[in-house]
Amino acid sequence: MTVRLPSTLADRPATDVRGRRFRVNLSASAQVVRGCQIRLLVHLRGLLLAAVVVGVPAAARTVVVNANGYTLDGGKLVRFSTLVVGDDGRVAGTATTTPAKGDTVVDAGGRTLLPGLIDAHGHVMDLGYKALAVDLSDTTSLDAALAKIKAYAAANPNAPWIIGSGWNQERWGLGRFPTAAELDRAVPDRPAWLERVDGHAGWANTRALAAGKVVAATPAPAGGSIERLAGGAPGGVLVDAAMALVNRAVPKPTPAQSMAALDKAMAILASVGLTQAADMGVEPGTWQLYRKYEREGRLTLRIAAYAAGIDALGKIARAPVRWSGSERLALNGVKLYGDGALGSRGAWLKADYTDAPGNRGLQFNTDAELRAQVGKAASQGFDIAVHAIGDAADAQALDVFAGVTAPVMKRIEHAQIVDPADLSRFAKLGVVASMQPTHATSDKGMAEARLGEARLAGGYAWATLIKSGAAFAGGSDFPVEPPHPFYGWHAAVTRQDRGGQPLAGWRVGEALTGEQAFAAFTTGAAAANRSVRTGTLVPGQWADFILVDADPFVLPADGLWKIGVEETWVGGKRVFKR
């Protein structure tokens, strides 16, 4: 419930338009006027004061009362019942206070209040586009996916291409990649192109392969592969760098479609309690869209952008764009790629895949190439975020980071499979481990098949990295995984999926405590995003907070993922209410 208390003129000091106290000096006038003229000027003075008082109200505060509040302060968990937000959108205090006249009072009704949660690795525009296209993330079989694609195509007869994402042949129990011929059954009349759930493979029908000029003689580009049929013809799935062959033929989104996608993404993220996200892989056009929204005051999410590679970075900016003003947008650095993903066997490993002898995945760059990219970005002051999933890719990134002397942030994104001998190097080299807990609970069965049990000693090793002193940031990699931060909190603490499997947790020695998980999605992610005024609710910080329907520090761990967000506030303004 929100109410505004009344105010009176007598409660307000006389101020000018900047809020400063002032005094009208009539001495000069008094020397040249007499009698009634003096009385007239005094009367006018009173009218002037009254007009100023009426025109400039006292500083408006928002006071949230009856809250079950939590925040980290100096790394320690503290509780509070009242949150005071100043008219500047920042926290003025968390002590019990009596609301003043003119304050806006929000009664939390005993609900739990937390700092706005932060995702250290996501893809904002991809989330929006996915929500507006065909989404296969809930399909459990090839037939179910084809039925959904066919229904979407029928509902969108004028779409020149059928675009979508979210398929996962492992979840379907297919035992292989799907084919173009199978996709033709759903969409025979126009190109269809659907990205795998991890974004590291694409599934094309025959018309999409033709649009991309992918034929039997087409060589796979460096860092990519083309799945082929027995006679050498393309089978329909293109992995990693090979995806560009079809992507270049896909019509670009219109400005209206891009704005719709951004609006949709921000609405989704606010609804799950995210107030800030690192957007990993921003193209020049997307950056311009973000700047437009920032100028117009339309960003309801704080975005820490990382350019999509060195070429994109050169087209966006010559130097970092740090948080400023209302601190809704920053360009911190660049995202580079070391390898692909486990699900498509694109992750670069030190030894062969257990389930694919002779295959060690995809090395995207030679050591010299990656060193040159990192060096160029660092010389301009940009932070470096390297996507590395396999143990060979993680080792390469660490080796290159060892030679960086510029005062920039060094991040490894995902760090899923790390050689145990390399785990301690994160802390020693000052490298942030930017990891996504739900990846472990989604990947567990597939990871065991790809690597075998013995090679998972350094896999998804969150607790070991934190104990070593490494900086740890939590995220989801949305839309690869759902953006819900409580899904990640649950996975981090239980090492179980949302079905409660496995019963004892998967490799539970790497589970986090509740406070560690909380920190990963608040202070840890904020630090990784160079956002010093978010992640906590102490005085001076931005009043980014959420009201939720359960207390995560009291609720049994297996119920953490069910926590619902009821309100989301950014900079002291509510941007979502269920």
N, C-alpha and C positions, 0 to 999 in steps of 0.2 A: 504494500500500500504506500502511495506517495501523497504527501500533503504539503502545502506551503503555508507557513505561519504568517499572520499579518504583521505589518510593520507600520510605524508612525513616523512623521517627520522629525519628531523630537528625538527619536532614537538614532538619527543619522547626523554625523558631523558635516559641516559645510566643506565641500571639496570642489576642486576644479575638475576638468575633464580627464585629468590624469590621476585623479584620486588623491591629490595633495590638499592639505588644509590651507585656507587662504583667509586674508583679511582685507576688507575694502577700506582704503584710506581716504577720508573725506577732508583732511586738514587743509589742503590747497583750496578746495571749493569753499570751505568755511571762512577763509580770509577775504573772499570777494562777495559774499552774500550776507544778508542780514535777515533777522526775524523769520518771517514765514518761508523765505527761501531756504533757510537752514532746515526748518522743519520739513519742507518738501523733500530736500535731499535725503534727510534721515529716513523719511518714509520710503523713498525710492530704494534706498539701501536695503531696507527690510524686504521689499518686494524682490529685489535682485537675489538676495540670499535664499528666499523661499523658492524662487524659480530654479536656482542651481540645485537645491536640495531635492526638488521634485524630479528634475531631469537626470540626475546621476544617482542611482540607487546604491546602497551599501554593497560591499562585496558579497556575492551570492555563494553560499556554501551548500554542499549536499552532505547530509549526515545520515549514515546508515546505522541504525540501532538494532538491538536484539539479534546480533549476528553471532554465529559460532565461527569466529574468524581464526585463520592460521596464516602465518607467514614465516619465512626464514629471516633471521636478523643476525648477521655475523656468523652464519652457518648453523645457528641454533633455531629450533622450532619454537615459536612463541605464539600465544593465543591472545585474542582480544574480542571485545563485544561491540565496539563502536568504531566506525571508520569515518573520519572527517575529510571531506574533499574540498579543497579551496576552489575559488572561481577560476583559477588557472589550470584546473584539471589534474592537479597533483595532490598527493596525500598530505594533509595538514597535521594529522595525528591519528592515533588509534586508541587513545585513552578514553575512558568513560567521560562523556561531556554532556552538558545540558544544551540542547539546541537553542539557538538564539532566534529572536523574531526575524523573519525574512529567510531563514534557512529552509531548504527543501529537505524534508525528512522521509527517509525510506525505511520502512519497518521490515527487516529481514525475516521476522517471524520465527527466529530460532534456526533458520537455515544456515548451512555451512557456507562461509565466504572464503574464497581462495584468491591469490594473485591470478591474473589472467595467465593461462598456460601457453607455452611457447614451443613451437616445432622448429628444430634446428635444421631440418632437411625435408623440403616438400617441393611441389611443382604446382604453383597456384593456377596458372592458366590451363594446364593439363587437367586439373581437377574440374574446372568450369566446363571445358570442352567435353570432357567425359560425361559430365552430368547432362549435357545437352545432346549426346549421341547415344548409340547403342552400347549398353554396358553388359558385358558378359561375366562380370566378377562373381555373380551368384549362380552361374550355371555349373552343374555337376556332371554333365555328359556332353559329348559331341552333338548328339541329336537335340538336346535341349538348347544348345548354343545355336544350332542351325535354325531351329524353330523361332528363336528370339530374333535372329538376324532377318529372317524372312518376314516376320511380322513388322519389324521396323521399316524394312524396305517398302512393304505394302502401304504403310502409314505415311511414307514420305516419297510419293511417286515422282516428285519434281527434283529430288536431290540428285545431282549429277554423279556423285560418288556416295557409297554407303561406308561411313567411317565409324569406327568403334574401338573398343579395347577391353581388356580384362580377362581374356581367355587364358586357360592354364591346362595344358594337356596332362599334367601330373594329377591335378584335381579330378580330371575326367577319367583317370585310370586308362588312358589311351595307349600308353606305352610307346608312343611315337608322336611326331608332329602331325597336325592335320594337313590336308592337301588342298590344292586349288580346285580340283575336281569336286571335292566335297563342298567347298564354299560355293561353287557354281550351282549346286542344288538349291541353295537359298537365294542367290543373286545371280541369275544368268544374263541379265539384260544391261548391266552397267558395271563399272569397276567397284570392287569392294576391297577394303583394306582395314585390317583390325590388328592393333598392337597387342602383344602378349602382356600379361599382368605386370611384368617388371619393366616393360618398355624396351626390352632388349631384343625383341624379335617381332616380325610382322607377318601376318597371314594374308595372302593375296589370292583373289580368284583369277581366272584366266584373263579376263579383260584388264585387270589391274597389272598383271605381269606384262601384258602387251603394251599398256600405256607407259610402263617403265622400261620397255624394250629389253626385258629380261628373257633370254633364250638359252638354249643349250650351250651356245658358244660364249655366253657372257661370263667373263672371269669374275671371281669373287674379289672385291677390293680388300686392301690391307685392313686388318681389324674387323673383318666380317666374313660371313660364309653364306652360301646358297644351298639350301637343302635340295637334293636332286633325286629323281626317280631312277630306276634301274638303268635306263638308256642314256642318262645324263641330262635329260630335260629338267627344267626347274620344277620342283615339287609344289611350291606355293609358299614356303616359309623362308624368309630372309632374316639373317641374324646380324645384329649390331650394325657395323658400318655398311653392310649390304642393304640395309633398309633404305638408305638414301636413294637407291635406284628407283624405288617406287615413290618415295616421299616427294621427290622433285616434280613428279607428275600430278600430285594431289593439288586441287585448287586451294589457294590461300584463303584463309578466313577473311570475310569482309570486315570493315571497321565496326559495323553494327554487331556482327557475330562475336567479335573480340570483346566488345563492351558487355554484351550479354553474358559471355563466359566469365569475365571478371566479376560482374555483379553476382552471378550464381556462386562462384567460388567463395567470395567474401561472405555471402549469406550462409553457406554450408559451414565454413570455418567458425563463424560467430556462434552458430547453433551448437557446436561441440566444445565451446569454451576456449578456442584459440584466439588470442589477441595479437599474436606476432608469429611470423614464419619466415624462415630463410627460403628464398625461391632459388633453387639450384638449376641454373641453365637458362638465363634470360636472354632473349634475342633483342636486337635494337628496336624493333617495332613494339615489342612488349614494354621495354623501358620507357619509350615515349608515351605509351598509354598510361603507365603508372605515373609519370610526371604530370600528365594531363589531369588525372584523378587527384593527385596531390594538390595541384594548383587550385582545383575547384572544390577542395575540401570533401572529396567523395570517398577517400580511403577509410574504411572502417577496420582495417587490419594494418598493423605495422609490418612492412615488408623489407627484409634485408636481402637485396638482390645480389646474385653472383652471375656474371656474364657467362654465356654458353660458349666457352673456348676463347682462345687468343684472338681469332679473327673478329668475333662478335665484340669482344672487349675494345678492340681498336676503333670500332664504329660507334661505340657508346660514349666512352669518356677517356681522357688522357690521365686522369687522376681519380682516386676514390671520392665518392660523394658520401660524406659522413652524415649521421643523424643531425638534424638541425630543426629549428622552429618547433613545430608540433611533433616532430620526430616520427613521422609516419612512413618515411622512405629513406633508404640508404643503398648505395652501391658499394659493397665492401670489397669485392674481389672477383675472382674468376674460378669457374669450375672446369677442371681438366679430367680426362678419363685415362685410367690405367688398364682397365679390362672391361669385360661384360658382366654377365650374371650367371649364377649357378644353374638356375632353371633351364637355361638355353645352352648350358655348357660353354658359356663364353667367359666365365671367370678364369683368370690365368693362374695356373697352379704350378708348383715346383715339381710335382710328379703327375703321372697320368691319372685321369679320372678312373676310379675303381670300376665304374660301370661302362667305360668307353676306353679300353686300352689303346694307346697311341695318340690320345687326344689330351692336351694340356690346356685347352682353352685358347683365348685370344689375347695376345700382347698388343696393345694399341699403339705404343710408342717404344722406340729404342731408348736406352738410357740417355743418349745424347739428345734426342728429340724432346724428351720430357724435361731434361735439365734446361734446355734452351727456352722452353715455354715458361717454366717456373721462374727462371732468371729474368726473362723479359718483364713478366708481370710484377715480380718483386722489386725490380729496379724502378718501377713507377709507383711503388707504395701499395700495390694491391695485395690483399690476402689471397692465399692459395688453398683451394679445396680440391682434393684429388679423390675421385671415385676409385676405390680399390676394394675388391671383394675376395679374390683369391690370394693365397699366401705369397705367390710370386709377385703379384701386383702390389701388395702391401709392403713387401720388402723393397721393391723398386722405389716406391714413394718415400719410404723412410731414408733410403740411401741418398736420394736427391735432396730431401729436406736437410740432411746432415750438412750439405754444402751451402745452405742459405744463411747469409749473415745479415740481411736487411731486417729491420724491425717490423716484420709483417706476421700475421697469424698464419699458422700452418695447420691445416685440417685434413684428416683422412675420413672420407665419407664411406660408411658401411663397415669397413674393417671386419668383415664377417669371418673369414678364415685366415688366421694369422699364425705363422710359425711360432710356437711357444718361445723360441729363442729371441723373437723380435718384439714380444709384448712389452718388455721393460724399456724399449727404445722410445716409445711414445712419450713417457715422462722425461727421459733424458734429453730428448730433442725438442721438448716443448710443443709436441704435436697434439692437437685436440682429437679425441676419439669421438666422432659424430656418428652415433649408432642408433638403430631403430629396433627396439625390443620385439615388436610384433613380427619382424623378419624371422627371428629364431623360432617362434611358435608356429609360423606358417611353413617354414623351411625344414623343420626337424626331420621328417621322414625322407624328404628328397635329399637333404644334406648327407644323411647316413648312407643313402644309396650311391650318391656321387663320390663320396670320399672314403667310406668305411669308418668304423668306430675309432680306430687308433689315430686317425688323422684329424679328429675333432678336438684334440686337447686344447688348441688355441682358438676354437670356434666360438663366436658370440660370447667372448670372455669379458663381460662387463665388470664383474666383481674384481677379477684379477687386475684389470686396467685401473680401476679406481684405487685399489690397494697399492698399486705401484706409484700412485701420485699423478697419474695422467688426468688431464682435464677431460671431463665426460659430458657430452651433450645429447639429450634425447630427442628423437624425432619419429616420424612414421614413414617418410618417403611417399606421402600421398601423391597421386591416387593409386600407387602400387599397392599400398595397404590403406585401409580406411583412415581418415584423418583423426579419429577420436583419440585424444590423448589419454583417456582413461583405459582404452584398450592397451596402450603401451605401458601404462602404469601397472596394469594387471599382469601383463606378460613379464615385465621386469621383476615383479615380486614372486610370481608363482612358477614361472617357466612352463606354463600350461597354455593351451589354446582356449578359446572361449567355450569349447565343449568340455573343458576339464581334463583334457588329455595331454600327456600321460598322467595317470593318477598321482604319481609321486613327483611329477615335474620332470622336465628334460634337462639333464646335466645341471641339477639344482645347485651345485657348488658355485655357479656363476650368478645366482639370483641376487637381487638387491633388496635392501631394507625399504620399508615404506618411505622413510625420510630421504634415502638416496634416490628413489624413483621420483619423488616430489621435486627434489633439487634438479634432477636431470631435465625436467620439463619446465623449470622456472629459472633459477640462477645459472644452471649449467648452460642451457640453451641461450639465455640472454647474453652471457659472456661470450659464447661462440659467435653470436651475432653482433658483437661489439655494442650492445645496447646496455649502457650502464644505469639507465633510469627506469628499467623494467625488471620484472622477475620477483620483486618483493613489494611489500606494502608498508614501508617505513617512510617517515616524513621526507618530502622532497622528491619521492618517486612518482612516476605517472600513476594515476588511479585507474589502472587496468585490473579489473577483478571480475570474478564470476560468483554466482550463487547457484549451488547445486543441491540435489535432493537427498544426499546422504553424506555422512562423514567418512572420508576415506581412511582416517586414522583410527576409526572404531569398527568400521564395517569388516566382516570376514574377507580375507583376501580374494576368495573365489568370486566375490560379488563386485569387485572393483570396476569391472568393465561395464556393469549395468548402471553406473552412476549417470544420472541425467542432468544436463545443464538447463537451468531455468531462466537465468539472466546473464548477459555478458555486457560489460562496460569497458569502454576504451577512452582514456583521458577524461574520466569523470562523466562520460555521456553513455547512456544505454544504447547499444547497437543491436541487441537481441533480447526478446522476451518470449518464452514459450507460451 
